[in-house]
Amino acid sequence: MPTDRDMRFTIEQRLLTDSAGKPVPNGASPASFQIFDADSAEDAVRLLIKRDNAELVGDIVRYPGFHAMATIRTSGGVYTLQVAPSSQSRIPV
């Protein structure tokens, strides 16, 4: 759904622990990818949190170049998120 936001972000989501709090074995859960149109990487994380009725664990860590990392908790477990711009052509100059 198109919006008037400035940038498009891809969020890579990886399961760290299941709903019982047990670590997920390596390779047991593939990454999922979501696309969000947002004003910043932090806003993209907040949109995912709102959509999935999740809880932010700790802080959203910002990196240069419109990148960010965060950890969230949902009813399905704890996930790590890596956020990156999807389209260089939409980055404001």
BAKOL-982442 format. One record per residue (C-alpha): chain; x, y, z; residue number from 1. Coordinates in nm, 3 decimals. Example, Ala and Ser with C-alpha at 12.3 -4.5 7.8 and 13.67 -1.06 7.14 Angstrom:
<atom chain="A" px="1.230" py="-0.450" pz="0.780" n="1"/>
<atom chain="A" px="1.367" py="-0.106" pz="0.714" n="2"/>
This chain:
<atom chain="A" px="0.000" py="0.000" pz="0.000" n="1"/>
<atom chain="A" px="0.170" py="0.323" pz="-0.114" n="2"/>
<atom chain="A" px="0.219" py="0.603" pz="0.133" n="3"/>
<atom chain="A" px="0.369" py="0.948" pz="0.129" n="4"/>
<atom chain="A" px="0.659" py="0.837" pz="0.349" n="5"/>
<atom chain="A" px="1.013" py="0.922" pz="0.245" n="6"/>
<atom chain="A" px="1.184" py="0.581" pz="0.240" n="7"/>
<atom chain="A" px="1.123" py="0.210" pz="0.203" n="8"/>
<atom chain="A" px="1.290" py="-0.027" pz="0.452" n="9"/>
<atom chain="A" px="1.340" py="-0.402" pz="0.460" n="10"/>
<atom chain="A" px="1.327" py="-0.561" pz="0.804" n="11"/>
<atom chain="A" px="1.496" py="-0.901" pz="0.844" n="12"/>
<atom chain="A" px="1.336" py="-1.084" pz="1.136" n="13"/>
<atom chain="A" px="1.503" py="-1.388" pz="1.300" n="14"/>
<atom chain="A" px="1.361" py="-1.596" pz="1.584" n="15"/>
<atom chain="A" px="1.598" py="-1.614" pz="1.885" n="16"/>
<atom chain="A" px="1.384" py="-1.795" pz="2.143" n="17"/>
<atom chain="A" px="1.050" py="-1.971" pz="2.117" n="18"/>
<atom chain="A" px="0.739" py="-1.880" pz="2.318" n="19"/>
<atom chain="A" px="0.867" py="-2.094" pz="2.609" n="20"/>
<atom chain="A" px="1.194" py="-1.896" pz="2.617" n="21"/>
<atom chain="A" px="1.408" py="-2.178" pz="2.477" n="22"/>
<atom chain="A" px="1.680" py="-2.089" pz="2.223" n="23"/>
<atom chain="A" px="1.608" py="-2.185" pz="1.865" n="24"/>
<atom chain="A" px="1.873" py="-2.415" pz="1.713" n="25"/>
<atom chain="A" px="2.082" py="-2.268" pz="1.429" n="26"/>
<atom chain="A" px="1.905" py="-2.306" pz="1.097" n="27"/>
<atom chain="A" px="1.579" py="-2.421" pz="1.256" n="28"/>
<atom chain="A" px="1.395" py="-2.099" pz="1.179" n="29"/>
<atom chain="A" px="1.464" py="-1.914" pz="0.855" n="30"/>
<atom chain="A" px="1.459" py="-1.537" pz="0.842" n="31"/>
<atom chain="A" px="1.147" py="-1.356" pz="0.731" n="32"/>
<atom chain="A" px="1.150" py="-1.022" pz="0.554" n="33"/>
<atom chain="A" px="0.899" py="-0.738" pz="0.574" n="34"/>
<atom chain="A" px="0.886" py="-0.413" pz="0.378" n="35"/>
<atom chain="A" px="0.773" py="-0.087" pz="0.540" n="36"/>
<atom chain="A" px="0.750" py="0.270" pz="0.410" n="37"/>
<atom chain="A" px="0.862" py="0.497" pz="0.693" n="38"/>
<atom chain="A" px="1.039" py="0.824" pz="0.770" n="39"/>
<atom chain="A" px="1.330" py="0.645" pz="0.942" n="40"/>
<atom chain="A" px="1.460" py="0.298" pz="1.032" n="41"/>
<atom chain="A" px="1.329" py="0.351" pz="1.386" n="42"/>
<atom chain="A" px="0.982" py="0.432" pz="1.253" n="43"/>
<atom chain="A" px="0.990" py="0.115" pz="1.042" n="44"/>
<atom chain="A" px="1.058" py="-0.089" pz="1.359" n="45"/>
<atom chain="A" px="0.772" py="0.088" pz="1.538" n="46"/>
<atom chain="A" px="0.536" py="0.006" pz="1.249" n="47"/>
<atom chain="A" px="0.631" py="-0.364" pz="1.273" n="48"/>
<atom chain="A" px="0.582" py="-0.356" pz="1.651" n="49"/>
<atom chain="A" px="0.238" py="-0.205" pz="1.609" n="50"/>
<atom chain="A" px="0.138" py="-0.445" pz="1.330" n="51"/>
<atom chain="A" px="0.251" py="-0.755" pz="1.523" n="52"/>
<atom chain="A" px="0.131" py="-0.633" pz="1.865" n="53"/>
<atom chain="A" px="0.491" py="-0.680" pz="1.984" n="54"/>
<atom chain="A" px="0.698" py="-0.535" pz="2.266" n="55"/>
<atom chain="A" px="1.036" py="-0.366" pz="2.216" n="56"/>
<atom chain="A" px="1.308" py="-0.529" pz="2.428" n="57"/>
<atom chain="A" px="1.574" py="-0.268" pz="2.502" n="58"/>
<atom chain="A" px="1.643" py="0.011" pz="2.255" n="59"/>
<atom chain="A" px="1.642" py="0.054" pz="1.881" n="60"/>
<atom chain="A" px="2.011" py="0.084" pz="1.794" n="61"/>
<atom chain="A" px="2.080" py="0.319" pz="1.503" n="62"/>
<atom chain="A" px="2.371" py="0.283" pz="1.263" n="63"/>
<atom chain="A" px="2.498" py="0.510" pz="0.985" n="64"/>
<atom chain="A" px="2.332" py="0.486" pz="0.648" n="65"/>
<atom chain="A" px="1.970" py="0.451" pz="0.766" n="66"/>
<atom chain="A" px="2.032" py="0.111" pz="0.933" n="67"/>
<atom chain="A" px="1.908" py="-0.010" pz="1.273" n="68"/>
<atom chain="A" px="1.886" py="-0.320" pz="1.493" n="69"/>
<atom chain="A" px="1.628" py="-0.407" pz="1.757" n="70"/>
<atom chain="A" px="1.490" py="-0.697" pz="1.958" n="71"/>
<atom chain="A" px="1.116" py="-0.758" pz="1.998" n="72"/>
<atom chain="A" px="0.896" py="-1.000" pz="2.188" n="73"/>
<atom chain="A" px="0.573" py="-1.140" pz="2.045" n="74"/>
<atom chain="A" px="0.345" py="-1.422" pz="2.157" n="75"/>
<atom chain="A" px="0.554" py="-1.647" pz="1.928" n="76"/>
<atom chain="A" px="0.891" py="-1.569" pz="2.084" n="77"/>
<atom chain="A" px="1.178" py="-1.320" pz="2.083" n="78"/>
<atom chain="A" px="1.311" py="-1.191" pz="1.752" n="79"/>
<atom chain="A" px="1.609" py="-0.987" pz="1.640" n="80"/>
<atom chain="A" px="1.544" py="-0.729" pz="1.370" n="81"/>
<atom chain="A" px="1.789" py="-0.584" pz="1.122" n="82"/>
<atom chain="A" px="1.664" py="-0.282" pz="0.930" n="83"/>
<atom chain="A" px="1.811" py="-0.151" pz="0.604" n="84"/>
<atom chain="A" px="1.694" py="0.077" pz="0.324" n="85"/>
<atom chain="A" px="1.527" py="-0.117" pz="0.042" n="86"/>
<atom chain="A" px="1.565" py="0.141" pz="-0.230" n="87"/>
<atom chain="A" px="1.855" py="0.379" pz="-0.263" n="88"/>
<atom chain="A" px="1.650" py="0.591" pz="-0.503" n="89"/>
<atom chain="A" px="1.413" py="0.692" pz="-0.221" n="90"/>
<atom chain="A" px="1.682" py="0.812" pz="0.022" n="91"/>
<atom chain="A" px="1.644" py="1.189" pz="0.073" n="92"/>
<atom chain="A" px="1.938" py="1.397" pz="-0.047" n="93"/>
